[in-house]
């Protein structure tokens, strides 16, 4: 299986979407995979309710929302499994070498895969390969430009504001510029709710080395027309639906946000002689 999706960029900006992977529609899945979310038997097929429970904290369609980023020159890295299987924004790697196999229509953990040609991968390998790729790319971007900006993007439930930032692992000038972009939109507002801490920004953000990491939260209902439900708590909506009309309003602001990151980073980039340009 593909353990991540990656597209190299041409600017100092790298977008990371660690939680866009989902469980398959049908198949068998070991009880430990979704036991925190729904009581299921490891011997029966996964149902739609189980799938909704296991995927309730997936950042649904976030990669679709940000599909423009590579065209702006930003790098793009996403995970391929849901957070309930392996949280890529959590350190360290899973300690137990559990097996994940996926085929065209099935997945299970801790047992051989079905006959439709799955490829197996252990969870530590899945976690490690994602972080190895991210390590390599942050190093390559920093080496090339003398600066790197990591945007770790997630979705957030409804609350005050639409787009939130947490940038304690970045130079203060960067979030000021990004919040100005959000406020200048005239339609979307900075999110006042406090964004949670994250291992990715903590691990990679090093502003003293000109590596800046910002956590970006986007309110779900700015681009989905249903609130994501949790099968455990009785929610009915499993995925929500991508709303093209809402996304068309939001995307220009997100494009300007990524563009502002790129402009700011290039202003700080080293020239060939190792001095700051601009």
C-alpha positions in Angstrom: 0.0 0.0 0.0 1.0 3.6 -0.4 1.9 4.9 3.0 1.7 8.5 2.0 1.1 10.8 -1.0 3.7 13.3 -1.8 4.3 16.0 -4.4 7.5 18.0 -4.2 7.1 21.8 -4.4 9.1 24.6 -5.9 8.9 27.0 -3.0 10.0 27.0 0.7 6.4 26.1 1.7 5.3 22.5 2.5 1.6 21.6 3.3 1.1 18.5 5.5 -2.3 16.9 5.9 -1.8 14.0 8.3 -5.4 13.0 8.9 -7.1 12.7 5.5 -6.9 8.8 5.2 -10.1 6.8 5.7 -11.0 3.2 6.4 -12.4 1.1 3.4 -16.1 0.8 2.9 -16.2 -3.0 3.6 -14.0 -5.8 4.7 -12.7 -7.1 8.0 -10.8 -5.1 10.5 -9.3 -6.2 13.8 -11.2 -5.1 16.9 -8.3 -3.1 18.2 -8.3 -0.8 15.2 -11.6 0.9 16.1 -12.3 -0.4 19.6 -11.8 3.1 21.0 -14.6 4.3 18.8 -17.2 1.5 18.6 -17.6 -1.9 20.2 -17.2 -4.4 17.3 -16.3 -8.1 17.0 -13.0 -8.8 15.2 -14.7 -11.7 13.4 -17.4 -9.8 11.5 -17.2 -7.5 8.5 -16.9 -3.7 9.1 -20.2 -2.0 8.7 -21.0 1.6 7.6 -21.5 2.4 11.3 -18.1 1.0 12.2 -16.5 2.9 9.4 -18.2 6.1 10.5 -17.0 5.5 14.1 -13.4 4.8 13.0 -13.3 7.7 10.6 -15.2 10.3 12.7 -12.0 12.3 13.3 -10.8 12.2 9.7 -10.2 15.5 8.0 -12.7 14.8 5.3 -12.0 16.3 1.9 -9.3 18.6 3.2 -6.9 17.4 0.5 -9.6 18.2 -2.1 -10.0 21.7 -0.6 -6.3 22.4 -0.9 -5.8 20.7 -4.3 -4.6 24.1 -5.6 -1.4 24.1 -3.4 0.9 22.3 -5.8 0.0 24.8 -8.6 1.2 27.5 -6.3 4.6 25.7 -5.9 3.9 24.3 -2.4 5.0 20.8 -1.5 2.1 18.5 -0.5 2.2 15.5 1.9 -0.7 13.5 3.1 -1.2 10.2 5.1 -3.1 7.3 3.7 -4.6 5.7 6.9 -7.0 7.3 9.4 -6.0 8.6 12.7 -7.6 5.8 14.6 -5.1 3.4 13.0 -2.0 5.5 13.3 -1.8 9.1 14.4 0.9 10.7 12.3 0.8 13.9 14.4 1.7 12.0 17.5 5.2 11.0 18.7 6.8 8.5 19.0 5.9 5.8 16.5 3.6 3.0 17.5 5.5 0.5 19.6 3.6 -2.7 18.6 4.4 -4.0 15.1 0.8 -4.5 14.1 0.1 -5.5 10.5 -2.2 -3.5 8.2 -3.2 -4.9 4.8 -5.4 -3.3 2.2 -7.0 -4.6 -0.9 -9.5 -3.2 -3.4 -12.4 -3.6 -1.0 -11.0 -4.8 2.3 -8.7 -4.1 5.2 -7.7 -5.9 8.4 -5.1 -5.7 11.0 -3.1 -8.5 12.6 -3.9 -11.2 10.0 -3.1 -12.0 6.3 -4.9 -10.0 3.7 -7.7 -11.1 1.4 -7.1 -12.7 -2.0 -7.5 -9.4 -3.9 -3.9 -8.5 -3.8 -3.3 -6.4 -0.7 0.1 -5.1 0.3 1.0 -5.3 4.0 2.8 -2.8 6.0 3.4 -2.6 9.8 2.2 0.4 11.6 5.7 1.5 12.7 6.8 1.3 9.1 3.8 3.4 8.0 4.5 6.0 10.7 8.3 6.0 10.1 8.0 6.2 6.3 5.8 9.3 6.5 8.2 11.0 8.9 11.3 10.0 6.9 9.7 11.6 3.9 8.9 14.7 5.9 12.4 14.8 7.4 14.0 14.6 3.9 11.8 17.2 2.4 12.2 19.8 5.2 16.0 19.2 5.0 16.0 19.6 1.2 13.8 22.7 1.2 15.9 24.4 3.9 19.1 23.5 2.1 17.8 24.9 -1.2 16.2 28.1 0.1 17.8 28.7 3.5 14.2 28.8 5.0 11.3 26.4 5.2 7.7 26.9 6.2 5.7 23.9 7.3 1.9 24.3 7.3 0.2 21.4 9.2 -3.5 21.6 8.3 -6.5 20.2 10.1 -10.3 20.6 10.3 -12.1 21.9 13.4 -15.6 21.7 14.6 -17.9 24.7 14.6 -16.9 27.6 16.8 -16.1 31.3 16.8 -14.2 32.2 13.6 -13.4 30.3 10.5 -9.6 29.8 10.1 -7.3 29.4 13.1 -3.5 29.5 13.5 -1.1 28.3 16.1 2.4 29.5 15.4 4.5 29.3 18.6 7.1 27.4 16.5 7.4 30.2 13.9 8.7 33.8 13.8 6.0 36.1 15.1 5.9 38.1 11.8 4.5 35.1 9.9 1.3 34.6 11.8 0.7 38.4 11.8 0.9 38.4 8.1 -1.4 35.3 7.8 -4.0 36.7 10.2 -4.0 39.9 8.1 -4.8 37.9 5.0 -7.8 36.2 6.8 -9.1 39.5 8.2 -8.8 41.2 4.8 -11.0 38.7 3.2 -14.1 40.5 4.5 -15.9 37.1 4.7 -13.9 34.8 6.9 -12.5 35.6 10.3 -9.6 34.4 12.4 -10.6 31.6 14.8 -10.5 32.7 18.4 -10.6 29.2 19.8 -7.3 27.9 21.0 -5.8 25.3 18.6 -4.3 22.2 20.3 -0.6 21.5 20.3 0.8 19.1 17.8 3.9 16.9 17.5 4.6 17.8 13.9 4.9 21.5 14.6 6.9 20.9 17.8 9.2 18.5 16.1 10.0 20.4 13.0 9.5 24.0 13.9 12.9 25.7 14.7 12.6 29.4 14.0 16.1 30.0 15.2 17.2 27.9 12.2 14.8 29.6 9.9 12.4 26.6 9.9 8.9 27.8 10.7 6.0 25.5 11.6 2.3 26.7 11.7 -0.8 24.7 12.6 -3.8 25.8 10.5 -7.3 24.9 11.5 -10.2 25.3 9.0 -13.8 25.1 10.3 -15.6 22.2 8.7 -18.8 24.0 7.8 -16.8 26.5 5.7 -16.6 23.8 3.0 -18.9 20.9 4.1 -22.6 21.1 4.1 -23.1 18.6 7.0 -21.5 18.4 10.4 -19.3 15.2 10.7 -21.1 12.8 13.0 -19.7 10.3 15.4 -21.5 6.9 15.4 -20.6 6.3 19.0 -22.4 9.5 20.2 -25.4 9.0 17.9 -24.5 11.3 15.1 -26.1 10.4 11.7 -23.8 12.1 9.3 -20.7 10.0 8.6 -18.6 12.0 6.2 -20.5 15.2 5.5 -20.7 16.3 1.9 -18.2 18.5 0.1 -19.9 21.7 -0.9 -18.5 23.2 -4.1 -20.2 26.5 -3.5 -18.8 27.0 -0.1 -15.4 25.8 -1.1 -15.4 28.2 -4.0 -15.8 31.1 -1.5 -13.1 29.7 0.8 -10.4 28.6 -1.6 -9.3 32.2 -2.8 -8.6 33.0 0.9 -6.6 29.8 1.4 -4.7 30.5 -1.9 -3.8 34.0 -0.6 -2.8 32.4 2.7 -0.4 30.0 1.0 0.8 32.8 -1.3 1.5 35.0 1.7 3.6 32.2 3.3 5.6 31.8 0.1 6.2 35.6 -0.2 7.2 35.8 3.4 9.5 32.8 3.2 11.2 34.1 0.0 11.8 37.4 1.7 13.8 35.5 4.3 15.5 33.2 1.9 19.3 33.0 1.8 21.0 34.2 -1.3 23.8 32.1 -2.8 26.3 33.7 -0.5 24.5 32.7 2.6 23.0 36.1 3.5 19.4 36.9 4.0 17.8 38.3 0.8 15.5 41.2 1.5 
